[in-house]
Every structure is written in C-alpha cells, then in structure tokens.
Amino acid sequence: MTGPCEEPVGADPLGEALAAAVHRTGAVAGAVYRLDAAGEVLTLDAMCGVPVEAFAPWWRVRLASHGPTQDAVREERLVWVSSQEELARAYPHVAANVPYGLAFAVVPLTAGVRVRRGALLLMWPPDHPGRLSLRERGGIALSARRLARILDTARPTAVPGRPRFVPLRHHDTRHTQPALAASALAERLTLGALALDREGRITFANTAAAELLGRPVEDLLGTQPWQSLPWLDDVAFMDAYRTAVTSREPLALTVLCPSAQWLSLRFDADATGISILITPGLTAGPPSRPGTTQPVPIDAPAASRIHLLVYLAAALTETVGVQDVVDLVADQILPAFGAHGMIMTTVEAGRMQIIGHRGYTPDTIERLDGLPVDAGLTPAGRALATGRSSYIADPAELTRAYPGAPQISDKQAWAFLPLITSGHPIGCFVLAYNHPRTFTAAERSILTPLAGLIAQALDRARLYDAKHSLAHALQQALLPRTLPTVTGLDVAARYLPASHGMDIGGDFYDLIRLTETTAAAVIGDVQGHDATAAALMGQVRTAVHSHATAGAGPGQVLARTDRDLTDLEAGRFVSCLYAHLDLARHEVTLASAGHPPPLLRHPDHHAHAVAIDPGPPLGLGMGTTTYPVTALPLTEGSLLALYTDGLVEVPGTDIEQTTADLAHHLGESSHLPLHHLVDHLVHRTRPTNRHTDDIALLLLRPTARLEGRVVGSGVVVR
C-alpha cells in the first residue's frame, strides 16, 4: 500500500495520481478519461503502463454508445470485466474490437453533487483472479476520489489531441542482473535483441538487431520502434504489440523490411516492458516500387487483416447517424492506416457533396465541394463511374492520369474508394497522405472490403437521419409548440421520446385556456412507440381540445373522446388524465382514464399521489363509459404534477414505490424554479438517459399575480 507521501503534489498532479493508482492496485496499466464540456465524448487524457500509440483506437469514445467505460460513467458504478469471455458476454461489440486477454476495471470520476468528470481505467494480466479483492477495491475507490478531486479543482482545459504518457514511479530493481554481464550476453547472440520499457521506448539494442533493422544502435535507443522504423508504423505491428503488452503471452509476427528481407519478431512481455527477438528469414526480392520515398510496410498476416476488418466492422455497427459514421472513420480508421486526411462524399444531382472531412483546410474543402462526377476529370469520379478503387502513389502519377484534376491541396498520396451499396454508388471515400507512398496488396485487400462496410453504414445512417427528421417534424407538429399564457398560473412541461427506435411515441400533454379564470390541463399516453401512435395521439389531443372548449366537464370530455375513438376503430387504447383548473375558486377537478394519479405538493412542501377513482382507458370499444370526477383545493403555493408512466415504471421495481419516491423528490425540491424543477425530476428518475418508454411531465403552480407566464413550455428534451 502507498503512504500519505504519495498524495499528488507535483507539477502534474493528475499524472502522479494515475501512477499511484496503478501501483496501489497492482495493475499493469491505467488511463484517465475526461468528459468533454458537452457531456458527449470521453477523451483519453493520460495513459500509464502502455504507450499511448498502442491505445490509439480508444482515444475517444462516445458516451452514448454501449461499452464498459461509458456504462461506468453513465450509471455511476464500477464496471469489472475479469476475462475475454466475460467481455464477450457483456459487451460483444467491444470484445470484437479487443481480442486481447486481460482483466480491467472502470470506475467513474464524480465530483461534487453528481458532477461527472470522467473515468479511471485499470488493467491487469489475464491471470488475475475472477474477483477484485477488498484491498484492490479500496485502492480503486481511493484513487478515484483523488483523481476526481484533482479534476474538480483544476482549471478547465481542453484535452490535448494526443494523450500524455505517465511513467510509473515505482520500479523493483532488487533482482536486476549486472548491466555489463547482460550486455555482453546479448552481444554474443547471433539474433537481434531489443528491450522496450513501459512506454515502448527502446532501452537496449544489440549489434545484430541494428544490422537486421538497418539502423545504427544510437538511432534506435530512446525511440519507439514505430518512430525510428517508420515501416513498423502499421496496424499489424501495433496489434501484435497491444496483444503482448496486455495479455503478456509470447507471440510472433513476420514483417518485410525495406531491404526486402523477411524478419521474424518474437514478443515477450512482463511488468517492466517488452523484449523483441529478431530472426532473419528468406529474401523476398526487390520492393514492388523501387525508389519510393516510403519503405514497403508490413505485409500483415491474413489473421491480422481479418481481425482489423472485424474490429472496424464492429465499430461501424455502433454508428447511428451520418455524423457518427464520419467521426468513426476520422477517429479510428485514419490512425489505423496512418493517413493524414480524409474526405467522404455523397452524390447529389451529378455532383459530389462533401459530408465529412479531416486534415483539409476549410478553403480547400470549399473548392472541392460540388465538383462534377466526371470520370475523366478526377479519380473520385472514375471510382464512382467504374465502381473500382484507385490508388495514387504521388502527385506526378495523379498529373499523368488526370491532367485536368485541380491541384488544390498539399496531399501527396491518395486512395479513392467508391462507396457502393446494392450495386449503386452513393459516394466516395478518400484517404490522403502527406508523403508519397505505395499501397501494398495487403493494404488494398483491407481497404476494398472496408469501403463496402463504410458504404453500408453510411446508407443506414442516411436512412436513419431521414426517418429521424421525419419523426421529429411529426412529433413537433403534433405536440403544442407553446402553451398559452394563463393569468395566475405557472407552467413547465417536458417531453422525452423513448431512447430507442425512431425517437417518437404517443405521450402528449396540453394546456387549454377556457375562460379568464379557468383552464384545462391534459396528459395522455397512446399505446405504442411508432408513427401510428403519434398520429393517434394527434387525434386524441384534438378531440379533447374540442370537447373541453365546447364546455364539457372533465368526465364528459373523457367519455366523448372515448366514443370518438370507438367510432374511429383505432385498435389502440389511450390512458388520459384531465384536470379542470378554476383559479378563481382555487380548485381543481380531475378525471382519469386509466392514467397514473397526479402528484400534489401542498404549501408546506408535503407531496403525495392524489387518490382518484380512474375509469377505463379510452378506445376499448365500450362507448358508454362514465368517468368519475374528484375535486381538490389548489391554493397558492400548491403544485400539481401530471406525468406519464415512463417516468415511474422501472423494470423490477414496484411502481407504487417509484411514484412515492417521485413525490418525495417533488416535495424536497420546492426551492427550485419551475423550469429547473421539471428538469430535476426527469434527471432524478432517469439519470442515464436510457429509457424504454416515452416520458411526458407537466407541472402546474397557481400564483397570486395578475399576469401569469409560461416557463419552459413546449420544450422537447432529448
């Protein structure tokens, strides 16, 4: 265990605390994620025990997606995954992306009163016991509190584009052998030997390794292999490195070096770093493009290529909208292929419309956007016309093949990949590089099917965006844009669609001004979460409004609306609560059609569910139903809350208990302004924003003022 001296007090308190957390818990690596200001993206801030480059695919994760880090932050709990098998059961998509044997824990970093700051990730070797010990749990909890305090007191800053590496402060050197003896042994070996520290930097290289790798020893020391040997900056090598450092299982990889010599690399890892033994293989002949300015990269084994495709395919399945696809490609596919820029286009009216880009200036994008789809003008047009990918190794090759193509960027090599679904091109994906390069057969074998995966994801995303826009427009048209101003009454309303499907449903609310001193408040829930439910909701709302303004009483309004639905043969039932407010007499009259009872908060801040006698839901086809009414005093300082069951129905929990809890929170929050109170109640009952049912909430508070106002009326919160 660490002592009080380990409380972070240095120039980098966050890094100090992270290193102490790794040491305290016996983990092999750790990371701190910070939540951005919008509360949408978790960004890797600092990494300890593993080079940040090896963690590049997970530098940014969206909080809304399903994963252990996201769940830990959203649900404010510790997430423990003890094995690859457990990861596959709980998070199958994540398991496809992380085929490494390891155990890990994620704990949220929460400061103040439920203020989410980020997450702490700790990793152990795969031989860790299936459960965390009490000592480990205590160390994790203590570390999380320290990190949360640091994030809470630090001045808010933007997370850098590249995470920081934090070295471990504690090293056990009791069993270190004499350096001279170890060096002499390594120099006598006929095979190459490299030693890498926890950051992935080369701390030792023997003469044989320098000769095989084609670089002097002094050029290798202190560098990471993918820095001093750019031809190792490849997906296959990074994949092998991640596997070794996380699972600590020995593995081998065959690579092709610039001299056309095959080399076999064997990785062995422990708590202090990684050793790589290098064995020469057969000569492969001259490189496919002599004189190229970039050496021939790794010819990745088939298994590694398949893993990469599985990883990217799984990541693309998590995307929903078009912007999600663009962000996924930019954040994960670009670094996987070492690209410096990308452009994604669709085809509209014979011209290419850019829907996403990275690595290009806005001025360049403006000049490229809208170019005609001409097969003879640009390689993008040729790719769209022929359905075949095009690979350009340098600007000279581009000029020879497409003399009319505009030269308006500083990029030096490109891969133009057509995006085709169901045999029809929908756009083009361009990978761009700052330096000339040759695209090997191995890279092309990955990029071609990857373009198909991107096309399918983009096609689904475009359809989703179109449906979402239609659903949103329909919902906005059917719900009241604003609520009327009623003298002597404050109102706040919220509507949240279910967090799945089309973001549309049948919950509704309304406020109807009847006379100068009376009004009607309505809330209801149509069966279903689709466009049909929304359409029926519009009919019910119109019927209730019509009967109320015609002078019908609460029970009569529901009975007549029930007959209307019977005549329509809607085939769905509707729960509804109608409240007639008499502000001059300080009275409310209620009638319910199978709807949850309203909550009433008295001036003394005591709140409870109102006991009313409900009638059956609307639309059951009975046609002659009567609805009992209940009259209650509604004095100044009281508050009436009307809601739908999505706010109180929690699987596995008694609805009476959740309703009582909601009433308790309503009473405790009497100090809040009405527009803050409505948000507080929604967040308090649904803190993770993951709900399977629609939610509607309408708050009504009589006032003694001559002129009333509406607060937050008609706002849709998503």
Disulfide bonds with the S-S distance in Angstrom:
none
